[in-house]
Each structure stands twice: as C-alpha cells, then as structure tokens.
C-alpha cells in the first residue's frame, strides 16, 4: 500500500458503504456513483473487508484478500454482503440499521511468511500489525489484524484461525501450513453516529 487514503476519501467510502448497506438491507437498488467525483485511489483496484458491529458485537464481516475491482465498488459490495451473506448471522433487518456501525479495512497485498516450525512461526507474527491467512490444501481462513485485540496470544490466534478454517485447532502445530500476512488501513464511522469526516 504505497499511498494512504485521505480523510475525505475515507469519509466518502464510509458514506458509500452506508448507502449500499441501507439500500441492500431494504431490498432497494444501490444508486449509481458518478465516477468523475472519485479520486484515482478510489477508482484503482483495491481489496477491502467491511465489518459490521452492533454495540461492539460482531454482526457481519466479509471481504476480499486480492484486489479485483475498483476499491469503491469492493467496499460497497462487501457492505451489502456483510449484512446479508455472512453465514454466521441472520441477515441484518431494516430495524437494525440505526444500530449498525461500519468499519472498513483496506488491505495490502498478502505476502508469503516462511517459517521453520511452529515455534518459529510464533516469533514471526506481529500482533496487531499483521493480518494472517492460513491455507491447508483447499481450506483457507483469515483474521484481520484487529482480531489480535480479542485474541492477543499467538497460540490461541492460530488455533482459532485453524478452527475458522474448519480444521483441528492444533493443526498449525502438527503440519506445515501455508501462511501469508498483510496489513490494513482501518477506519470506521464515529461511535455516536454517521459522519462523512471520520
């Protein structure tokens, strides 16, 4: 990630995410965006995760690990998907919308993390800096760097990530897994309400 978003760009992405979320949950068409009003960074391909919470509790989180569409489109798509398609939760209802808090994470490209053994892997992870992707053949799962705040222990972090992947939580100790790391630029709506200038 060579260039950080400006406050104005962050505010615009949050506004677009909120607009997409509310229209998607209400079953309405998401309004078109005049791309002439957008900056080159928002029009460039970007990977993002959109996290929805209610009173600090996770309500949905969906995103992409690789950029494949313009960042602003990626954010809008995942705002709707996080509300309606996260299998861990029932779809967000219109009555929930005033309580929903939106957080956007813009991802760097994942890079391979080489390590010798489980103990070495633990020393190479950087809590609260690295998002982690674990892959075992066809199975894959990720935690954003923000998850370190809930699971600060490296051992538990990797065990929970194995479980999220649908594997034995101890798999990372038993088998050499493919590990990638990435960083995020995270920003969110103010806690007290919606603002285009977070």
Helices and strands as residue ranges (DSSP letters): H 7-25, G 35-37, H 40-43, E 47-54, E 57-63, H 71-84, G 94-99, E 100-107, E 111-112, H 118-124, E 131-136, E 139-143, G 145-149, H 154-164, H 171-174, E 178-182, E 184-188
